[in-house]
Amino acid sequence: MKPTITIEYCPKCNWMMRAAYMAQELLTTFTEDVYGVTLRPSEISGRYTISVDDEVLFDRKEQGRFPEIKELKQLVRDRVSPGKSLGHSDSK
């Protein structure tokens, strides 16, 4: 079974559009590698976490910031398809 990416976001902070944008980017990049991307409104204020299945890849509170899309694609790639080239997202 292919993994599922979950983006949990704070709806009170108006982060749904950011989560939807990141979901679109991940689905475009990992079409063949993932089952899907789920957007989940959080009941906890200020939450913005991205996980693959039950493994948290990025937590805004721990990092003190949001992930850059390039960084997020690299984190997801390393978890779901380690040999996949990300093209320009792999360059430094």
C-alpha positions in Angstrom: 0.0 0.0 0.0 1.3 3.4 -0.9 1.8 5.9 1.9 -0.6 8.8 2.7 0.7 12.3 3.4 -1.3 14.3 6.0 -1.1 18.0 6.5 -2.7 19.1 9.7 -3.3 22.8 9.9 -4.9 25.4 12.2 -8.1 26.7 10.6 -8.3 29.5 13.1 -4.9 30.8 11.8 -6.2 30.7 8.2 -3.6 28.2 7.1 -5.9 26.2 4.9 -4.7 27.8 1.7 -1.0 27.2 2.6 -1.9 23.5 3.3 -3.8 23.2 0.0 -0.9 24.7 -2.0 1.6 22.3 -0.3 -0.8 19.4 -1.0 -1.0 20.4 -4.7 2.8 20.6 -5.0 3.2 17.2 -3.3 0.5 15.5 -5.4 2.1 16.9 -8.6 5.6 15.7 -7.6 4.6 12.3 -6.1 1.7 11.2 -8.2 2.9 7.7 -8.6 4.5 7.3 -5.1 1.7 8.2 -2.7 -1.9 7.1 -2.1 -3.0 10.7 -1.5 -2.7 13.8 0.6 -5.1 14.5 3.3 -5.8 18.0 4.7 -6.9 17.8 8.4 -8.1 20.8 10.3 -6.5 20.7 13.7 -8.3 21.2 17.0 -5.1 22.6 18.5 -4.4 26.2 17.8 -1.2 27.0 15.9 -0.6 23.5 14.7 0.9 22.8 11.3 2.4 19.4 10.9 3.2 17.3 7.9 3.4 13.5 8.2 3.7 10.4 6.1 1.4 7.7 7.6 2.1 8.2 11.3 5.6 9.6 11.0 5.9 13.4 11.5 8.2 14.9 8.9 7.8 18.6 9.8 6.3 20.4 12.8 6.0 24.2 12.6 6.2 24.6 16.4 9.3 22.5 16.7 11.0 24.2 13.8 9.7 27.7 14.5 8.7 28.2 10.9 6.9 26.8 7.9 8.8 24.5 5.6 10.0 25.7 2.2 8.4 23.7 -0.6 11.8 22.5 -1.8 12.7 21.3 1.7 9.3 19.6 2.1 9.6 17.7 -1.2 13.0 16.5 -0.1 11.7 15.3 3.2 8.8 13.4 1.6 11.0 12.0 -1.2 13.4 10.6 1.4 10.5 8.8 3.1 8.4 7.6 0.2 10.8 7.3 -2.8 14.5 7.7 -1.8 15.8 7.1 -5.3 13.6 9.7 -7.0 15.1 12.7 -8.6 13.5 16.0 -7.8 15.2 17.9 -10.6 15.8 21.6 -9.6 14.5 20.8 -6.1 17.6 18.7 -5.5 20.1 21.5 -6.3 21.6 23.4 -3.5 
